[in-house]
Amino acid sequence: MMAGASHYTLPLPAFEEPPKLLVVVAPYYRDIADGLLAGAKAVIEEVGGSYKTVEVPGALEVPTAIRIGFAQGDFDGFVALGCVIRGETTHYETVCNDSSRAISLLGLQGAFIGNGILTVETYDQAAVRADPDGQNKGGGAAAAALHLIALSRKMKKSDKGIGFLNRDKA
């Protein structure tokens, strides 16, 4: 029988060509967002990657900003950061479900996204998860995006042509 919960974290991937990421932050709870962002930046920098950061009003706008970056930008991957704390209305469920669903759909379309939008019951839960020296969920979201980028590069199809010899090559 196990003594307690155990969490395994994959080692960060190595890159021959440094990845470029777009980090989209919803700073509704500024201090929480700042902690998430600090963790994400540190992980991206650890692998030699670069990033651009943009802010949007709330968690519902994060997927739209990622979609713009995916369609129009030159990014290898994306990090979604923000925090939704349960309130007294059903708005919490709408924001959590819709932002998560939109991020998942973008991922299925080929965008490599690490989802670091916290969905918590209390501010204290968010603070623990956002702390770069604590649970570091921002760093975890960046790591997830980096792993997807690395996987994509590893599985990239080679250009085998269409079966004809190229007689122009010497």
C-alpha positions as CSV (number, residue, x, y, z in Angstrom):
1,M,0.0,0.0,0.0
2,M,1.3,3.5,-0.9
3,A,2.3,5.8,2.0
4,G,0.8,8.8,0.2
5,A,0.2,10.6,-3.0
6,S,3.2,10.8,-5.3
7,H,3.5,13.2,-8.2
8,Y,6.0,12.7,-11.0
9,T,7.2,15.6,-13.1
10,L,8.8,14.9,-16.5
11,P,12.3,16.5,-16.9
12,L,12.2,19.5,-19.2
13,P,12.9,18.8,-22.8
14,A,16.1,20.0,-24.6
15,F,15.8,22.0,-27.8
16,E,18.3,22.4,-30.7
17,E,16.3,25.4,-31.9
18,P,14.9,27.5,-29.0
19,P,11.1,27.6,-28.8
20,K,9.2,30.9,-29.0
21,L,6.1,31.0,-26.8
22,L,3.2,33.4,-26.4
23,V,2.1,33.7,-22.8
24,V,-1.4,35.0,-22.4
25,V,-2.3,36.3,-18.9
26,A,-5.6,37.3,-17.4
27,P,-4.5,39.5,-14.5
28,Y,-7.9,39.8,-12.8
29,Y,-6.2,38.8,-9.5
30,R,-2.9,40.6,-10.2
31,D,-0.8,39.0,-7.5
32,I,-1.9,35.5,-8.5
33,A,-1.2,36.3,-12.1
34,D,2.2,37.7,-11.3
35,G,3.2,34.5,-9.5
36,L,1.9,32.3,-12.4
37,L,3.8,34.5,-14.8
38,A,7.1,34.4,-12.9
39,G,6.9,30.6,-12.8
40,A,6.2,30.3,-16.5
41,K,9.0,32.7,-17.5
42,A,11.6,30.9,-15.4
43,V,10.7,27.5,-17.0
44,I,10.8,28.9,-20.5
45,E,14.2,30.6,-19.8
46,E,15.5,27.4,-18.3
47,V,15.3,25.7,-21.7
48,G,16.7,28.7,-23.6
49,G,13.3,29.7,-25.0
50,S,11.9,33.1,-25.6
51,Y,8.4,34.5,-25.0
52,K,6.1,37.4,-25.5
53,T,3.5,38.3,-22.9
54,V,0.1,39.8,-23.5
55,E,-2.7,40.5,-21.1
56,V,-6.4,40.1,-21.6
57,P,-9.3,41.1,-19.3
58,G,-10.3,37.7,-18.1
59,A,-10.1,33.9,-18.5
60,L,-12.7,33.8,-21.2
61,E,-10.5,36.0,-23.4
62,V,-7.4,33.9,-23.0
63,P,-8.4,31.3,-25.7
64,T,-9.2,34.0,-28.2
65,A,-5.9,35.7,-27.7
66,I,-4.2,32.3,-28.2
67,R,-6.2,31.8,-31.4
68,I,-5.0,35.1,-32.7
69,G,-1.4,34.2,-31.9
70,F,-1.8,30.8,-33.4
71,A,-3.3,32.1,-36.7
72,Q,-1.3,35.3,-37.1
73,G,1.8,35.0,-35.0
74,D,5.1,33.1,-35.2
75,F,5.0,31.1,-32.0
76,D,5.8,27.5,-31.4
77,G,3.5,27.2,-28.4
78,F,1.3,29.0,-25.9
79,V,0.8,29.3,-22.1
80,A,-2.6,30.3,-20.7
81,L,-2.5,31.9,-17.3
82,G,-5.2,33.2,-15.0
83,C,-7.3,32.5,-12.0
84,V,-11.0,31.9,-11.5
85,I,-12.2,31.8,-7.9
86,R,-15.7,30.4,-7.1
87,G,-18.2,33.1,-6.2
88,E,-21.9,33.2,-5.3
89,T,-23.2,32.7,-8.9
90,T,-23.0,30.1,-11.7
91,H,-20.6,32.4,-13.6
92,Y,-17.7,30.4,-12.1
93,E,-18.8,27.2,-14.0
94,T,-19.3,29.1,-17.2
95,V,-15.9,30.7,-17.1
96,C,-14.1,27.5,-16.1
97,N,-15.9,25.2,-18.5
98,D,-15.8,27.5,-21.5
99,S,-12.2,28.7,-21.2
100,S,-11.0,25.1,-20.7
101,R,-13.1,23.8,-23.6
102,A,-11.8,26.5,-25.9
103,I,-8.2,25.8,-25.0
104,S,-8.7,22.1,-25.6
105,L,-10.3,22.7,-29.0
106,L,-7.4,24.9,-30.0
107,G,-5.0,22.1,-28.9
108,L,-6.8,19.6,-31.1
109,Q,-6.4,22.1,-34.0
110,G,-2.6,22.0,-33.5
111,A,-1.8,24.7,-31.0
112,F,0.6,23.6,-28.3
113,I,-0.9,25.0,-25.1
114,G,-0.1,24.7,-21.5
115,N,-3.2,25.5,-19.5
116,G,-2.3,27.4,-16.3
117,I,-5.7,28.9,-15.6
118,L,-6.4,28.1,-11.9
119,T,-9.9,27.1,-11.0
120,V,-10.2,27.2,-7.2
121,E,-12.6,27.6,-4.4
122,T,-10.6,30.2,-2.4
123,Y,-8.0,32.9,-2.8
124,D,-5.7,31.0,-0.4
125,Q,-5.8,27.9,-2.7
126,A,-4.9,30.1,-5.7
127,A,-2.0,31.7,-3.8
128,V,-0.5,28.3,-3.0
129,R,-0.8,27.1,-6.6
130,A,0.5,30.3,-8.1
131,D,3.6,30.6,-5.9
132,P,6.7,29.8,-8.0
133,D,8.3,28.4,-4.9
134,G,5.2,26.4,-4.1
135,Q,3.1,24.4,-6.5
136,N,4.3,26.6,-9.4
137,K,1.3,26.0,-11.7
138,G,2.6,28.7,-14.0
139,G,5.8,26.8,-14.5
140,G,3.9,23.6,-14.9
141,A,1.8,25.2,-17.7
142,A,5.0,26.4,-19.5
143,A,6.5,22.9,-19.1
144,A,3.4,21.3,-20.6
145,A,3.6,23.6,-23.7
146,L,7.3,22.9,-24.0
147,H,6.7,19.1,-23.9
148,L,4.1,19.4,-26.7
149,I,6.5,21.5,-28.8
150,A,9.3,19.0,-28.3
151,L,6.9,16.1,-29.1
152,S,5.8,17.8,-32.3
153,R,9.4,18.4,-33.4
154,K,10.3,14.8,-32.6
155,M,7.4,13.4,-34.6
156,K,7.8,15.8,-37.6
157,K,7.4,14.0,-40.9
158,S,10.4,14.0,-43.1
159,D,10.1,15.3,-46.6
160,K,10.2,12.1,-48.7
161,G,8.9,13.6,-51.9
162,I,6.2,11.9,-54.0
163,G,8.2,9.0,-55.3
164,F,9.9,10.5,-58.3
165,L,13.7,11.0,-58.6
166,N,14.8,14.6,-58.8
167,R,17.2,14.6,-61.7
168,D,18.0,18.3,-61.2
169,K,20.1,17.5,-58.1
170,A,23.7,16.9,-58.7
